[in-house]
Amino acid sequence: MANEVRIRPPGPVTLRDVAERAGVSITTVSRILNGRETGVPIRDDTRQRILDAAADLGYRPNMLARALRGSRSWLLGVIVRDISDPFHIQVLRGVNEAARERDYRLFLGHLDWRPSEAAVFGSMFEQSHADGILLIGDMVGGDATLDALADRNPYVVGVTDRVSRRRVPGIYADNDLGTRLALDHLWGLGHRDIICVIDDRMADGPFRASVYERYLRERGAADAIRVYRTSQPDSAPAFHLGQELLAGPGGSRPTAIFAASDTIAIGLLQAAFQQGIAVPEQLSIVGFDDVDAATYMIPPLTTVSQRGTEMGALAANLILDMIEGHQRVDEVDDVVVTPRLVVRQSTAAAPSAAILPTR
């Protein structure tokens, strides 16, 4: 008698279907496909057979069913202000690594500097039963966006680009310390004509500018204060601004620039190159972030490291601890990361006969 071929009924592929195709128990399939390993080992060939069967059948986990059963969905929503920002890429890397270690997967939403999109993504994540939401990159005037997310989701954490406690807990760098590390470095090298360039749409940009202004006033150099603002998040506006700032005769140019982000600093480095100004011999530039490309600039960029990948991991673990411990946002403290100065080849002694004394 010929072997009967079982034709599965129409509808979603289930764990039972995968188990029958792989010739193993439903429990074993669940352990492999849902990442719920125990101390009982599963042979590599069995594991591969299950994965092949799931792929052949087109198995997809039913997250809604999990949520309706009262269990977690093991999904984390991530809303990013600017996915092209190299610092946000570092943060995302840390978030993803930490989430995967705890068996979570990410949903990603890109705001592209449009706060109104946050409500759309928040609703999508809610319908998908995401267990929590991370918001990467605060914006000036973004409080309404944050409040709307917090009203609808019990577990929300903000990451980077903030300077103080907001409605929900956050992970961010000590911007006061980071700015002073950069300025101490330039001041110690004898620079007294230091300008500051920021993108004032980021929540921490104006704050870093205020620390810069206070720093120069404390040293009797208020007349030297000059803050310039770019209008876009990428390097191109900083490049065009740098062409204007560096176009004059040598005596009218600053000897140093504090850039409130590495993206700005990279644009300024290119402007100096185009103007034939040697960095660091004629002009020193310090950035803020320590993005991956900073090491490979010509010259390599001196910058303030916010430890972006570590910051992302801290954020993921914070929100997952909140979810697992059922902690409200008002029960959780912010985590303020201590930045550090990374000295490379874009800074040197001021181009003068002698380094001025430090006050």
C-alpha positions as CSV (number, residue, x, y, z in Angstrom):
1,M,0.0,0.0,0.0
2,A,1.5,3.4,-1.0
3,N,2.4,5.8,1.8
4,E,-0.3,8.4,2.3
5,V,0.7,12.0,1.7
6,R,-0.8,14.3,4.3
7,I,-2.1,17.6,2.8
8,R,-2.2,20.3,5.4
9,P,-5.3,22.4,5.6
10,P,-5.2,26.0,4.5
11,G,-4.2,28.6,7.1
12,P,-1.1,29.7,9.0
13,V,1.7,27.2,9.5
14,T,1.8,26.0,13.0
15,L,4.4,24.5,15.3
16,R,2.7,21.2,14.8
17,D,3.2,21.4,11.1
18,V,6.9,22.1,11.5
19,A,7.2,19.3,14.1
20,E,5.6,16.7,11.7
21,R,7.8,17.8,8.8
22,A,11.0,17.6,10.9
23,G,10.0,14.4,12.7
24,V,10.4,15.8,16.3
25,S,8.1,16.9,19.1
26,I,6.3,20.2,19.2
27,T,8.2,21.1,22.4
28,T,11.5,20.7,20.7
29,V,10.4,22.9,17.7
30,S,9.1,25.5,20.2
31,R,12.5,25.6,22.0
32,I,14.4,26.1,18.8
33,L,12.1,28.6,17.0
34,N,11.3,30.6,20.0
35,G,14.8,30.7,21.4
36,R,13.8,29.1,24.7
37,E,16.8,26.8,25.2
38,T,17.0,24.7,28.3
39,G,19.8,22.6,29.8
40,V,18.9,19.6,27.6
41,P,21.1,19.7,24.5
42,I,19.7,19.5,21.0
43,R,21.8,17.9,18.3
44,D,23.0,20.2,15.6
45,D,21.5,18.1,12.8
46,T,18.1,18.1,14.6
47,R,18.3,21.9,15.0
48,Q,19.1,22.3,11.3
49,R,16.3,19.9,10.3
50,I,13.8,22.1,12.3
51,L,15.1,25.3,10.8
52,D,14.9,23.8,7.3
53,A,11.3,22.6,7.9
54,A,10.2,26.0,9.2
55,A,11.8,27.7,6.1
56,D,10.2,25.2,3.7
57,L,6.8,25.6,5.2
58,G,7.1,29.4,5.6
59,Y,6.5,29.3,9.3
60,R,6.0,32.7,11.0
61,P,5.6,33.2,14.8
62,N,2.2,34.5,15.8
63,M,3.1,37.5,18.0
64,L,-0.5,38.5,18.5
65,A,-1.4,35.1,19.8
66,R,1.4,35.2,22.3
67,A,0.3,38.6,23.5
68,L,-3.3,37.5,23.9
69,R,-2.2,34.6,26.0
70,G,-0.7,37.2,28.4
71,S,2.9,36.6,27.6
72,R,5.4,39.0,26.2
73,S,5.7,39.5,22.4
74,W,9.5,39.6,22.7
75,L,9.5,42.6,20.4
76,L,10.9,46.1,21.1
77,G,9.9,49.1,19.1
78,V,12.7,51.5,18.3
79,I,12.0,55.0,16.9
80,V,15.1,56.8,15.5
81,R,15.2,60.5,14.8
82,D,17.7,60.1,12.0
83,I,18.8,56.7,10.8
84,S,21.6,58.2,8.7
85,D,23.3,59.8,11.8
86,P,26.5,57.8,12.3
87,F,26.2,58.2,16.1
88,H,22.6,56.8,16.0
89,I,24.0,53.8,14.1
90,Q,26.4,53.2,17.0
91,V,23.5,53.4,19.5
92,L,21.4,51.1,17.4
93,R,24.2,48.5,17.3
94,G,24.3,48.5,21.1
95,V,20.5,48.2,21.4
96,N,20.4,45.3,19.0
97,E,23.2,43.4,20.6
98,A,21.8,43.7,24.1
99,A,18.2,42.9,22.9
100,R,19.3,39.8,21.1
101,E,21.2,38.6,24.2
102,R,17.8,38.7,26.0
103,D,15.9,37.0,23.1
104,Y,14.3,40.2,21.9
105,R,13.9,41.5,18.3
106,L,13.5,45.0,17.1
107,F,10.9,46.9,15.1
108,L,12.5,50.0,13.6
109,G,10.8,53.3,12.7
110,H,12.6,56.3,11.1
111,L,11.3,59.8,12.0
112,D,13.5,61.6,9.5
113,W,13.2,64.7,11.8
114,R,9.4,64.6,11.6
115,P,8.1,64.4,15.2
116,S,4.5,63.7,14.0
117,E,5.7,60.3,12.6
118,A,6.4,59.2,16.2
119,A,2.6,58.8,16.8
120,V,2.3,56.7,13.7
121,F,5.1,54.4,14.7
122,G,3.8,54.2,18.3
123,S,0.4,53.1,17.0
124,M,2.0,50.5,14.7
125,F,4.1,49.1,17.6
126,E,1.0,49.0,19.8
127,Q,-0.9,47.0,17.3
128,S,2.1,44.6,17.0
129,H,2.1,44.3,20.8
130,A,5.6,45.5,21.2
131,D,6.6,45.2,24.8
132,G,8.3,48.6,25.0
133,I,9.6,51.6,22.9
134,L,13.0,53.2,22.7
135,L,13.2,56.7,21.3
136,I,16.7,57.5,19.9
137,G,17.4,61.2,19.4
138,D,15.5,64.0,21.2
139,M,14.7,67.1,19.3
140,V,14.1,70.7,20.4
141,G,10.4,71.1,20.9
142,G,9.9,67.3,21.0
143,D,8.2,67.1,24.4
144,A,4.7,66.7,22.9
145,T,5.9,63.7,20.9
146,L,7.4,62.1,24.0
147,D,4.3,62.8,26.1
148,A,2.1,61.2,23.5
149,L,4.2,58.0,23.4
150,A,4.3,57.9,27.2
151,D,0.5,58.3,27.4
152,R,-0.1,55.2,25.3
153,N,2.8,53.0,26.3
154,P,3.9,52.1,29.9
155,Y,7.5,51.3,28.9
156,V,9.3,54.1,27.1
157,V,13.0,55.1,27.3
158,G,14.8,57.9,25.6
159,V,18.3,57.5,24.4
160,T,20.9,60.3,23.7
161,D,20.6,64.0,22.7
162,R,19.0,65.1,26.0
163,V,20.5,67.1,28.9
164,S,18.2,66.4,31.8
165,R,15.4,64.3,33.2
166,R,12.2,64.3,31.1
167,R,8.9,62.5,31.5
168,V,10.4,59.1,30.8
169,P,13.8,57.9,31.9
170,G,16.8,58.2,29.5
171,I,20.4,57.4,28.7
172,Y,22.5,60.3,27.8
173,A,26.0,61.7,28.2
174,D,27.1,64.4,30.7
175,N,27.1,67.2,28.2
176,D,28.5,69.7,30.6
177,L,31.6,67.5,31.3
178,G,32.0,66.5,27.7
179,T,32.0,70.1,26.4
180,R,34.5,71.2,29.1
181,L,36.8,68.3,28.2
182,A,36.9,69.5,24.7
183,L,37.5,73.1,25.7
184,D,40.0,72.3,28.4
185,H,42.0,70.5,25.7
186,L,42.0,73.4,23.3
187,W,42.6,76.0,26.0
188,G,45.6,74.0,27.3
189,L,47.0,74.0,23.8
190,G,47.0,77.8,23.9
191,H,43.9,78.5,21.8
192,R,42.0,81.6,22.8
193,D,40.1,82.3,19.5
194,I,37.8,79.3,19.7
195,I,34.4,79.3,17.9
196,C,31.5,76.9,18.4
197,V,29.4,75.3,15.7
198,I,26.1,73.4,16.6
199,D,23.0,72.0,15.0
200,D,20.4,73.7,17.2
201,R,17.6,71.3,16.3
202,M,19.1,68.7,18.5
203,A,18.2,69.0,22.2
204,D,21.8,68.9,23.3
205,G,23.2,71.3,20.7
206,P,22.1,74.6,22.4
207,F,23.1,73.2,25.8
208,R,26.7,72.6,24.6
209,A,26.8,76.1,23.1
210,S,25.7,77.5,26.5
211,V,28.5,75.6,28.3
212,Y,31.0,77.0,25.7
213,E,29.8,80.5,26.3
214,R,30.0,80.1,30.1
215,Y,33.5,78.6,29.8
216,L,34.9,81.5,27.9
217,R,33.3,84.0,30.2
218,E,34.8,82.3,33.2
219,R,38.2,82.9,31.6
220,G,37.7,86.5,30.7
221,A,37.3,85.7,27.0
222,A,33.7,86.8,26.5
223,D,34.7,89.0,23.5
224,A,35.8,85.8,21.7
225,I,32.5,84.1,21.9
226,R,31.1,83.1,18.5
227,V,28.4,80.5,18.1
228,Y,27.3,79.4,14.6
229,R,24.4,77.2,13.7
230,T,23.8,74.7,10.8
231,S,20.4,73.9,9.4
232,Q,20.7,70.2,8.5
233,P,21.9,67.1,10.3
234,D,24.5,66.0,7.7
235,S,28.0,67.3,7.0
236,A,27.1,69.4,3.9
237,P,25.8,72.5,5.7
238,A,28.8,72.5,8.0
239,F,31.0,72.3,5.0
240,H,29.4,75.3,3.4
241,L,29.4,77.2,6.7
242,G,33.1,76.3,7.1
243,Q,33.9,77.7,3.6
244,E,32.4,81.1,4.7
245,L,34.2,81.1,8.1
246,L,37.6,80.2,6.7
247,A,37.6,82.3,3.6
248,G,39.1,85.4,5.2
249,P,42.7,86.3,5.8
250,G,44.6,84.3,8.4
251,G,44.4,87.0,11.1
252,S,40.6,86.9,11.0
253,R,40.2,83.2,11.2
254,P,39.8,81.3,14.5
255,T,42.6,79.1,15.6
256,A,40.2,76.4,16.9
257,I,36.7,75.1,16.4
258,F,34.6,73.2,18.9
259,A,32.0,71.2,16.8
260,A,29.0,70.0,18.8
261,S,29.0,66.7,16.7
262,D,31.4,64.7,14.6
263,T,29.1,65.1,11.6
264,I,29.6,68.9,11.8
265,A,33.4,68.4,12.4
266,I,33.7,66.3,9.3
267,G,32.2,69.0,7.2
268,L,34.5,71.6,8.7
269,L,37.5,69.4,8.0
270,Q,36.6,69.2,4.4
271,A,36.1,73.0,4.2
272,A,39.5,73.6,5.7
273,F,41.0,71.2,3.1
274,Q,39.3,73.0,0.3
275,Q,40.5,76.4,1.6
276,G,44.1,75.1,1.8
277,I,44.2,75.5,5.6
278,A,46.3,72.9,7.3
279,V,44.7,71.0,10.2
280,P,46.0,71.0,12.9
281,E,49.0,73.3,12.1
282,Q,46.8,76.3,11.3
283,L,43.4,75.2,12.7
284,S,42.5,72.7,15.4
285,I,39.1,71.0,15.3
286,V,37.4,69.0,18.1
287,G,34.2,67.0,17.5
288,F,31.7,65.3,19.8
289,D,30.5,61.7,19.6
290,D,33.4,59.6,18.4
291,V,31.6,58.0,15.5
292,D,33.3,55.1,13.7
293,A,34.6,57.3,10.9
294,A,36.4,59.7,13.2
295,T,39.4,57.4,13.4
296,Y,39.7,57.4,9.6
297,M,39.4,61.1,8.8
298,I,42.4,63.0,7.5
299,P,43.7,63.9,9.9
300,P,42.0,61.6,12.5
301,L,39.6,63.6,14.5
302,T,40.0,64.5,18.1
303,T,36.6,64.1,19.7
304,V,34.6,63.6,22.9
305,S,33.4,60.0,23.0
306,Q,29.8,59.4,24.3
307,R,30.4,55.6,24.1
308,G,27.4,55.2,21.7
309,T,27.4,51.4,21.5
310,E,27.6,51.1,25.3
311,M,24.8,53.8,25.6
312,G,22.6,51.7,23.3
313,A,23.2,48.5,25.4
314,L,22.4,50.4,28.6
315,A,19.1,51.7,27.1
316,A,18.0,48.2,25.9
317,N,18.8,46.6,29.3
318,L,17.1,49.4,31.1
319,I,13.8,49.1,29.3
320,L,13.9,45.3,29.4
321,D,14.4,45.4,33.2
322,M,11.4,47.8,33.4
323,I,9.3,45.4,31.4
324,E,10.3,42.3,33.3
325,G,10.1,44.1,36.7
326,H,6.8,45.9,35.8
327,Q,8.5,49.2,36.8
328,R,6.8,52.5,36.1
329,V,8.7,55.3,34.4
330,D,8.7,57.3,37.6
331,E,10.3,54.5,39.5
332,V,13.4,54.4,37.2
333,D,16.3,56.9,37.3
334,D,18.2,58.3,34.3
335,V,21.6,56.9,33.4
336,V,24.1,59.6,32.8
337,V,27.2,58.3,30.9
338,T,30.6,59.8,31.6
339,P,32.2,61.0,28.4
340,R,35.9,60.9,27.7
341,L,38.2,62.9,25.4
342,V,39.9,61.0,22.6
343,V,42.9,62.9,21.3
344,R,43.9,62.3,17.7
345,Q,45.7,64.4,15.1
346,S,43.2,67.2,14.4
347,T,44.4,69.3,17.3
348,A,47.7,70.9,18.1
349,A,49.3,73.9,19.9
350,A,47.9,77.3,18.8
351,P,49.8,78.8,15.9
352,S,51.6,81.5,18.0
353,A,55.1,82.1,19.3
354,A,54.2,80.7,22.8
355,I,51.3,79.0,24.5
356,L,49.5,81.4,26.6
357,P,49.2,80.6,30.3
358,T,46.0,78.8,31.5
359,R,43.9,80.9,33.8
